Amino acid sequence: MNTTPADPSLIDSRQAAWRLLFTLGLVVLGNSSMYIVSVVLPEVQNEFGVGRADASLPYTLMMVSLGLGGLITGRMADRHGLTPVLWVGALAVCGGFVWAGLSGSIWAFGLAHALMGFVGSSSTFAPLMADTALWWNRRRGIAVAICASGNYIAGTIWPPLVQRGVETIGWRHTYIALGIFCGVGMFLLAMRMRQRPPLVTQPHASNAAHAPVLDRSRPFGLKPSQAQGLLCVAGVACCVAMSMPQVHIVAYCTDLGFGAARGAEMLSLMLASGIVSRLVFGLISDRIGGIRTLLLGSFLQGVALLMFLPFDGMVPLYLVSALFGLFQGGIVPAYAIIVREHFKPEEAGGRVGAVIMATLLGMALGGWMSGWVFDVTGSYHAAFLNGIAWNLLNLLIASGLFWRLRQLQRSAAH
């Protein structure tokens, strides 16, 4: 395996573009489990005879494990390269799906998803975003956005296919077949990722408007641990809010009498809109930088969550789901851009892994918390209000970091 850094001339090259294509495929396959567990939630709840919060537990375990695993796989990829990490991830995805399909209890089902998250999906999320950021300068924002959009492409493709599988062959056989397909596909694509990232260079001149002009050892004028801590809290907060519609839209539609199939379609529409959102926000971040993109995305996500409160008809829910996807898709990739712009480049894998871990912990906490709030109150309106409150916390942190950056830039200008 080639373990030497690539030639710096490969940055923004045709090889970088091909690598981005393979990366996209890996993200689509490796993150399949993140969204189909929402589709089978009603079936799993009925089969194992558990409440809504307990039925949400596998998702929570998977997202917590995915976050913790991303921290480890990011550092391992920095040290040993992506290919061995991706090979192990392929085995975990395949094995996890098969285990889940054969599980006899909600706990076995949940532990199978924890395995997929910790070793499988984690290998195709934070490490690949960090790797992509190191292969691009002029179009770093859109490149990272394309990589991250694989997560939403997975959410667009897999839910309707899995719902069809549930209706025809049952959720257990569907899980087993999906595990074999995704595991083999990941293993083959990983063979094309042996080249190490190019040597780190300075930001391209076209990014000068938002390139860091301050000391990277003091991001936002803070100690690196303090700045990263704030980003991690922001990541938890935004994704607690983000998880409410993504995890519970199928169950919400079932409760409203529209059926699980309509909910799966809304989830697919939401995530398809998220693809567009991530690409658009990627272009935006190339012009205004990561922290401004985070601020914009946080504000728009809050607006979309508010729109779920007055509308519960089927057609309005389709429209609001699409808007939610359009408004929130650029938030998570913005964290990778912020790390690349304001922290030392050689620490990218570990720091992106830490922030992405926080976002996934937020998704895990939000998925469980929304189910718990529903069980306590009997209403998803209370769960939406809980998500809005967490979104406000994210908005406050993003605003504070933006304000500190503006103050530092003004001081540097004088």
Phi, psi and omega in degrees: 000138178284118181246006178270147179298146180286164177296136179302337181292346179284347176298134181064022185265177176298324178297323177297323179293317177298319179298322178296323178296315178295322178300317180301316179298320179296320180294319179299316181285316186289336183257016181300324185289342185295334187245334183286338177297332176290326181292319183271001183306311179298321179295316180295319179300316181290318184292320182266356176063049182238169178280177183295321180294316179293324178293335177278349184302317179303321177297317180298313179299319181296315184288322175298314180295322179298317179296312179296320179295324179298324177297320181283313182294329176298315179291322179295322178294322176300324187272317189245355184093165186284322192303309179297325178296319181290325177297314177297321178298322179297317178297320181292320179296313180298310181295323181294317178297317180296316178300314180299320180294337181258000187295149181248002180208166180294330180288318177296319177299317180293319180294326176298319178290328175298319177299314180298322180289311188294318185250325187276287184297326182298331180288342184245021180237271182301315180300323181285325176293317178296318179297316180298320181299334181274349180263356185225143172241301186293325182237041184298319182298312182290328179295314178296324179295320178296316177301310182292333180293340175302328177298318180279331172298319175301317179291338178276319185282310193286319183304310180294325178294318179292321178299320177295320178295320178300319183286336185256312184242358180092156186290330182293310178295326178297317179299314182297314180297319181294322179298316179296316182296311184291321180296314180294318179298317178298317182300317182291317180293327181299334180292343180265009185244027186285334183291131177286158181298154176297161174301140182292134177239174179287157178302146180293153183300329181294345179263010187300331183298329181234009178293147180295123179255001183253172181295123180290345176283351178228066181300128182059023181074016182243165169297145180307321180294324179290315180297316180293325177300317178295319178297323179292318177296318177299321179296318176299312186296313183294328185271339166300316178293318184294327186288335185305303178291322186293322184275326192247005183296324179293313178295323179299314179294324177297316179295327180281353178092009181274341179095155182294327181298318178295321178296320177297322177294320178295319177297317179297317178297318179301315184281330173296319175296327178296329176298310178301317181300314183295322178292317179295315179294331175297316176297320179297317182294332176294339182259325187243352178091168187290316186291323177292323177295319177298317180298315179296314181297321180297317179297314182292324177297320177299320177298317181295320179297321177299328183288342176289338186291312184275351186242123175225014173281161186294311181295313176302324180293325174300315182293316181293323177299318178296317179295320178300316178298319180294327187275329190254356188294338184268001187289305185297315177300333180299328179296320178296321178293318179299315179299316181293328183277330192242350179244169181295132184299326182291351178257012190300312184301311181294317183287320175297320178300320180293316181291318177296325175302317180296320179295322181286325173298324176296319176297319180295311180298317181294321178299315178289315185298321179296320176295320179294315178299320177297316180298324182284318187259340184073016184218138174278347177298319177296324178293321176295320178297322176298317178297321179297320179297317177294324179296324177298322177298316177300317181296322179295317180293315179299320179295320180295318178294321178297318179297317179297320179297317179298318180296317180293321179293323176294320178295318180294328181291335179263000000 
